[in-house]
Each structure stands twice: as C-alpha cells, then as structure tokens.
C-alpha cells in the first residue's frame, strides 16, 4: 500500500509499504477514505525528529471502511463506515471508566512515562503506524472506532477523529459562564472549532486571536470578534478594554509549542533538532523549553478567578511559569489530550444534524490525493495558499 512516511526534518514521502495485518483479536483493518493533516503533525515535521524513525507512518485523523476484524471485535463488521479516534483506548480500564481515554491504562506507554498510545505519533506514544495511508491497523477496535452513517461526505465526520472532540473538550474545560467572554488564541482548525462550539454552547462574546490573515477571515466569517497580533502589542490591554476592564472569563490556548513570534524558544528547539537523535531526545525529555508567549498572554488576558484551558500541545520539562501571577489571580488551569470517546455522544447530534450547526462541511481548505502529501505538508507548515485544514484522500489517484 501507499503511506506517508517520515524521512527527516521537513522530509515526508509517499512510500510503498507492507499492508497492515491483524495482530491481536481486538484489531481491525480499515481502508482509509479521508485522513487529515494536524497541526501536531508539524511538530514531527519540524522539531520532534529525535522520537521518530525513518519510514514511520504518520497521521492520526483517519476515517474509512472496515475491511477485516479480529475475533474479539463483535461491534464492527466489514463494510461499516468508521472514524478512528487518535488515542487508542480499551474502554474498560480505571481511566476509561472515568472518561479519561487519553490516559488508558491498557495502552499507556509506561516505559516513556506517557499516557495512552496514539496513532502515528512517535516513540513517546507507542510508535503505532498512523492513518495517512491506504489501510490502517486499528488496535482496540472493539471500543475505539466510531460508526457513522453512510451517505453524507467524509468531511461531515472525519473531524470526529481529533479536531472537534479536542475543541469540545477545550471549551468544556474553559468553563465559560453563560453569556460570558472567551478568548481563543490560535485560529487553526482546533481554534476555529473552539470558537464555533463556544458560541453554540452559550458564550456571549467569542474573541479569536491570530496573525494569519486567512485564519482571521475564516473566524470572522463565523461571527467571531478577531484581533491580529501584528496590530496589537499589548493584547491584555486590548482584551481588558473589550471586557469593561476586567479581562476574559475564560481563555483557550489552541496554539501550544508552535507559537509564532517566540524567537528564543524557536532557536532552542532548532538547536536541539541539530543534535544526534539520542542526545536530542534526552534533552527534549529532560530540559525542553516551549515557546510560551501565548501562555503568558493568556494569563494576562484572563480575569481574576477565571479559567485557562490548554489544548495546544506543549512538550517542555523546564518551562518557566509565572506562578506568582497564577496564584495571585486565582486562575484555574485545565489541560490534556482530548478524551475523544468521552465527548462523542454530545457531539454526534450536531454532526448528523442536516443544518450542520458547526459548519464541518466545507471547512477544509484543501482536499488532495495522498500522493500530494509532501506538497500538503509544505504549504501547511509555511501557511501558504490559504491552507488552514488539509484532508488527504488515499482513494484519489
């Protein structure tokens, strides 16, 4: 089969690799029809090469059709249309029973001190082959895959793999009061859906912040008040002015380690990337520093007693946090990988509603054949050609 594989910094290729096979009774094989490129895939493309081997298959936002199931999978059959969550969870352990599927104790990568295994995401999370491929072996298929109806296009459902549940959790964790104000930093796909979900769930004012014109325009078209960081040096003052001098009730950081305008953090990450993999990996695990400009801005913008929700991925071990300010402002912090399965029952009625209240259809700015993955990664990383969300379609020649 064809699959998108990692070969080095900013070097992904479409290679011919062996077809996946059933390994465990709880496995399924899915023929992929659509698969997204996520902002966190750019971490692999850019800075996390020390934790990935040449030839590893990327991707964690897939959907498709079941081709084969193991003997332990009784809820799926060949021909079923499914979306595959990015976290691999069993559905019956202590953590899964508490809705913390991203911490599943059955698939936890304990030798790395990490939570549940993830599709297509480095040795830190199990080095499981990903879904940017023609076929995918899905572990824990008795629980993970989400059956969706035939008929509507893939774009109606594919974001259930990661984007929409991640945004839903971010909004839930933000604890926005009814009619309250939320600021969303980062208007990539997660941030865009955070804005839409916050409005749907009753936020009075939704403010989006970014510096990419296409992202700002996309959010504004959805009724979001937007600010371009290039035009406002002191965002905290801007937000306080917009909220009666108090600050936002809630702030969502949908950026994480990829923050623009943080040259010191970027330099540190790039220097580590130049080291031999074993050394770079050890430094990243023990002494990594993120680009924290957005987190600092979030702390500045939130009101006293407010909540900051972190959905952007951070990887630092020695990040300097302004603990005095966090304590003095009595800020609540919530964060973590999305527990995809936890939120599906809440989200599915909106996804299947013919009115499409979250605007999932037409959200992708690019739909490209799998063969064009290297070009897709390049334009996504460089923010070229208006690329906000890219879907790859393995079945398209």
VOGU-3710 file (C-alpha; in Angstrom, 3 decimals, decimal comma):
1> xxxxxxxxxx> 0,000/0,000/0,000  0,951/3,670/-0,191  1,596/5,591/3,016  3,018/8,938/4,160  6,336/8,270/5,882  8,809/10,400/7,817  12,389/10,686/6,488  13,774/13,695/8,350  13,083/17,305/9,207  10,672/18,718/6,588
11> xxxxxxxxxx> 11,011/15,496/4,596  7,904/13,350/4,270  7,368/10,985/1,359  4,718/8,678/-0,027  6,271/5,214/0,034  5,114/1,715/-0,785  4,994/-0,237/2,495  3,604/-3,637/3,539  -0,148/-3,836/4,016  -1,181/-4,000/7,686
21> xxxxxxxxxx> -2,424/-7,284/9,096  -4,452/-8,323/12,121  -2,138/-8,928/15,070  -4,451/-9,078/18,108  -8,032/-10,385/18,371  -9,144/-6,806/19,103  -7,671/-5,396/15,873  -9,465/-4,206/12,766  -8,197/-3,259/9,317  -9,737/-0,101/7,871
31> xxxxxxxxxx> -9,472/1,106/4,278  -8,854/4,830/4,627  -11,024/7,184/2,580  -10,041/10,503/4,213  -7,288/11,480/6,632  -6,312/14,876/7,982  -3,000/16,622/8,497  -2,983/18,029/12,025  -1,026/20,946/13,432  0,658/18,495/15,798
41> xxxxxxxxxx> 1,901/16,564/12,746  4,001/19,665/12,099  5,775/19,012/15,410  7,070/15,807/13,820  7,805/17,649/10,580  9,815/20,266/12,484  11,115/19,557/15,998  10,430/16,022/17,297  12,603/14,040/14,907  14,550/12,536/17,798
51> xxxxxxxxxx> 11,485/10,468/18,694  10,621/9,066/15,274  12,385/6,647/12,952  12,814/6,954/9,218  9,941/5,213/7,500  7,421/5,629/10,328  3,879/6,169/9,023  2,304/9,469/10,060  -1,244/10,582/10,691  -3,883/10,386/13,398
61> xxxxxxxxxx> -7,095/11,794/11,851  -8,417/8,934/9,688  -11,762/7,524/8,653  -12,762/4,827/6,229  -14,436/1,468/5,755  -13,825/-1,676/7,807  -12,213/-4,417/5,742  -11,492/-7,067/8,360  -11,956/-7,577/12,111  -10,341/-9,802/14,710
71> xxxxxxxxxx> -12,247/-12,434/16,685  -12,546/-10,104/19,682  -14,325/-7,376/17,723  -18,070/-8,034/17,723  -19,363/-4,475/17,324  -17,949/-3,958/13,819  -18,199/-5,852/10,547  -16,677/-5,458/7,087  -18,365/-2,648/5,241  -19,002/-0,465/8,303
81> xxxxxxxxxx> -18,050/3,178/7,871  -15,972/4,395/10,822  -13,979/7,287/12,192  -10,888/6,307/14,208  -10,013/8,389/17,299  -6,369/9,375/17,584  -5,985/7,995/21,103  -6,015/4,207/21,421  -8,120/3,177/24,399  -9,667/-0,034/25,700
91> xxxxxxxxxx> -12,933/1,301/27,136  -12,889/-0,750/30,345  -9,884/0,224/32,493  -9,874/2,581/35,518  -9,112/5,621/33,353  -11,533/4,824/30,520  -14,322/4,251/33,043  -13,743/7,838/34,218  -13,827/9,328/30,747  -10,056/9,732/30,601
101> xxxxxxxxxx> -9,454/7,673/27,483  -6,254/9,581/26,709  -4,829/8,034/29,892  -5,995/4,463/29,134  -4,108/2,073/31,404  -4,257/-0,758/28,875  -2,325/1,171/26,217  -0,288/3,556/28,404  3,290/3,877/27,188  4,697/3,246/30,649
111> xxxxxxxxxx> 8,338/2,899/29,598  8,187/6,527/28,454  6,056/7,735/31,332  3,268/8,767/28,937  -0,465/8,269/28,642  -2,414/6,213/26,125  -0,804/5,200/22,858  -1,632/7,411/19,887  -1,881/6,680/16,196  1,119/7,824/14,151
121> xxxxxxxxxx> 2,813/9,777/16,902  6,392/8,931/17,866  8,074/6,521/20,235  6,772/8,581/23,157  3,271/7,369/22,376  3,845/3,821/21,217  5,183/4,287/17,668  1,924/2,927/16,261  1,701/3,221/12,443  -0,570/6,111/11,509
131> xxxxxxxxxx> -3,537/6,736/9,289  -2,100/8,764/6,397  -2,159/5,592/4,358  -4,382/3,460/2,194  -5,002/0,984/5,024  -4,715/1,147/8,813  -4,481/-1,465/11,528  -6,666/-0,205/14,385  -5,813/-1,630/17,836  -8,572/-1,836/20,480
141> xxxxxxxxxx> -11,131/-1,823/17,672  -13,753/-3,360/19,966  -14,069/0,137/21,507  -12,303/2,913/19,614  -13,777/3,241/16,105  -16,931/5,337/15,830  -19,558/4,040/13,417  -21,083/6,751/11,234  -23,938/6,574/8,717  -23,499/6,107/5,007
151> xxxxxxxxxx> -24,465/8,928/2,699  -23,023/12,268/3,854  -19,495/13,111/2,645  -16,453/12,185/4,709  -15,921/15,798/5,736  -19,110/15,592/7,791  -17,456/13,009/10,068  -13,671/12,949/9,696  -13,106/15,684/12,296  -14,517/13,360/14,971
161> xxxxxxxxxx> -11,105/11,650/14,955  -9,471/14,603/16,716  -10,390/18,177/15,802  -13,964/18,525/17,041  -13,595/16,452/20,261  -10,380/18,327/21,062  -12,154/21,647/20,595  -15,194/20,437/22,546  -13,016/19,405/25,491  -11,131/22,706/25,351
171> xxxxxxxxxx> -14,403/24,621/25,589  -15,724/22,336/28,322  -12,533/22,764/30,343  -12,684/26,546/29,837  -15,841/26,707/31,988  -17,272/29,688/30,109  -20,185/31,131/32,080  -23,494/31,572/30,265  -23,191/34,802/28,312  -19,516/35,139/29,286
181> xxxxxxxxxx> -16,484/36,105/27,251  -13,894/33,668/25,945  -10,653/34,464/24,154  -9,264/31,816/21,797  -5,567/32,088/20,968  -4,726/30,377/17,679  -7,252/30,095/14,860  -6,050/26,898/13,253  -8,614/24,086/12,961  -8,849/23,496/16,738
191> xxxxxxxxxx> -9,197/27,198/17,481  -11,790/27,653/14,733  -13,974/24,919/16,181  -13,383/26,177/19,735  -14,935/29,466/18,609  -17,894/27,775/16,922  -18,543/25,412/19,829  -18,249/28,212/22,402  -20,873/30,221/20,510  -23,098/27,144/20,237
201> xxxxxxxxxx> -22,789/26,482/23,975  -23,835/29,957/25,014  -20,787/32,210/25,198  -21,809/35,861/24,938  -18,648/37,100/23,222  -16,056/34,990/21,416  -12,745/36,655/20,600  -10,208/34,992/18,308  -6,538/35,949/18,095  -4,063/35,009/15,360
211> xxxxxxxxxx> -1,689/36,539/12,830  -2,553/34,568/9,685  -4,988/36,567/7,511  -6,844/33,526/6,152  -7,452/32,194/9,660  -8,657/35,553/10,922  -11,024/35,858/7,961  -12,396/32,335/8,482  -13,164/33,059/12,141  -14,688/36,446/11,381
221> xxxxxxxxxx> -16,991/34,819/8,824  -18,292/32,611/11,656  -19,180/35,651/13,762  -16,048/35,808/15,894  -14,501/39,114/17,003  -10,899/38,894/15,781  -7,625/40,610/16,631  -4,436/40,397/14,588  -1,430/40,077/16,894  0,661/42,053/14,431
231> xxxxxxxxxx> -1,505/45,095/15,092  -1,693/44,908/18,891  1,442/44,902/21,018  -0,316/44,604/24,374  -3,141/42,117/23,957  -4,003/42,127/27,640  -4,882/45,822/27,430  -6,981/45,180/24,306  -8,951/42,388/25,976  -9,486/44,350/29,182
241> xxxxxxxxxx> -10,766/47,279/27,182  -13,198/44,943/25,418  -14,422/43,466/28,731  -15,048/46,504/30,902  -11,534/46,497/32,311  -11,858/43,058/33,904  -10,455/40,569/31,390  -11,983/37,484/29,779  -13,866/34,930/31,864  -12,069/32,147/30,020
251> xxxxxxxxxx> -9,092/31,806/27,695  -8,342/28,865/25,422  -4,767/28,334/24,224  -5,106/26,434/20,951  -1,504/27,160/19,911  0,965/25,356/22,177  4,592/24,840/21,282  4,230/26,106/17,706  3,687/29,735/18,800  4,836/32,329/16,275
261> xxxxxxxxxx> 6,743/35,363/17,484  8,735/33,456/20,107  12,274/33,506/18,665  14,126/32,271/21,760  12,015/29,139/22,062  12,246/28,521/18,333  16,026/28,839/18,423  16,264/26,372/21,302  14,052/23,850/19,501  16,016/24,190/16,270
271> xxxxxxxxxx> 19,358/23,742/18,040  18,138/20,553/19,710  16,952/19,279/16,322  20,530/19,535/15,032  21,878/17,145/17,690  22,201/13,370/17,185  18,862/11,737/17,946  19,789/10,017/21,259  21,189/13,278/22,660  18,375/15,414/21,280
281> xxxxxxxxxx> 15,763/13,039/22,673  17,286/13,125/26,149  17,478/16,919/26,162  13,905/17,207/24,929  12,629/14,800/27,596  14,540/16,405/30,484  15,246/20,025/29,553  12,895/21,106/26,773  11,670/24,685/26,665  8,481/25,671/24,854
291> xxxxxxxxxx> 7,596/28,938/23,175  5,435/30,300/25,976  4,442/33,701/24,608  0,828/32,637/24,094  0,522/31,110/27,560  1,890/34,309/29,109  -0,606/36,317/27,047  -3,431/34,026/28,177  -2,500/34,611/31,817  -2,510/38,354/31,164
301> xxxxxxxxxx> -5,873/38,335/29,352  -7,917/36,195/31,743  -9,788/37,903/34,558  -9,119/37,216/38,220  -10,797/33,964/39,163  -11,041/32,954/35,500  -10,084/29,743/33,717  -7,396/28,946/31,169  -7,881/25,835/29,041  -4,841/24,451/27,232
311> xxxxxxxxxx> -5,466/22,341/24,143  -2,302/23,294/22,258  0,422/20,676/22,683  3,315/21,564/24,984  6,403/19,422/25,470  8,663/21,374/27,821  10,073/19,989/31,065  11,652/23,166/32,441  9,235/25,809/31,187  9,350/28,891/33,436
321> xxxxxxxxxx> 5,801/29,634/34,611  4,747/32,866/36,339  3,497/31,066/39,447  3,073/34,247/41,493  0,706/35,724/38,922  -1,209/32,465/38,516  -1,664/32,248/42,282  -2,456/35,928/42,812  -5,110/35,975/40,072  -6,585/32,706/41,392
331> xxxxxxxxxx> -6,538/31,206/37,909  -7,809/27,714/37,189  -5,773/25,733/34,638  -7,163/22,691/32,811  -5,401/20,810/30,063  -4,622/17,495/28,404  -5,007/15,342/25,326  -8,606/15,071/24,207  -10,535/12,094/25,538  -12,206/11,582/22,170
341> xxxxxxxxxx> -14,689/8,867/23,063  -15,912/10,799/26,124  -17,431/13,564/24,002  -18,852/11,678/21,007  -22,386/11,332/22,402  -22,507/15,103/22,961  -21,122/15,958/19,533  -22,775/13,409/17,239  -26,228/15,064/17,176  -24,602/18,252/15,861
351> xxxxxxxxxx> -22,561/16,374/13,256  -25,552/14,440/11,935  -27,895/17,464/12,004  -28,667/18,328/8,386  -28,314/22,027/9,270  -24,630/21,409/10,089  -24,551/23,873/13,023  -20,758/23,615/13,475  -20,039/24,085/9,784  -17,972/20,944/9,272
361> xxxxxxxxxx> -18,846/20,558/5,588  -16,731/22,919/3,553  -14,359/23,542/6,457  -11,325/22,016/4,712  -9,422/24,483/2,579  -7,673/21,709/0,627  -8,540/18,140/-0,350  -5,612/16,438/-2,030  -4,670/12,925/-3,159  -2,406/11,021/-0,793
371> xxxxxxxxxx> 0,342/11,253/-3,411  0,492/15,017/-2,864  1,204/14,724/0,870  4,716/16,256/0,678  3,274/19,351/-1,003  0,418/19,419/1,503  2,802/19,376/4,467  4,894/22,141/2,943  2,049/24,568/2,318  0,508/23,818/5,712
381> xxxxxxxxxx> 3,793/24,403/7,522  4,533/27,586/5,572  0,929/28,876/5,815  0,815/29,148/2,021  -2,068/29,037/-0,451  -4,586/29,769/2,314  -4,008/26,361/3,906  -5,982/26,135/7,152  -7,107/22,494/7,037  -5,924/19,805/4,618
391> xxxxxxx> -7,531/16,429/4,034  -5,739/13,685/2,122  -7,812/11,211/0,127  -5,989/7,890/-0,367  -8,574/6,610/-2,836  -7,926/9,536/-5,201  -5,255/8,663/-7,771
//
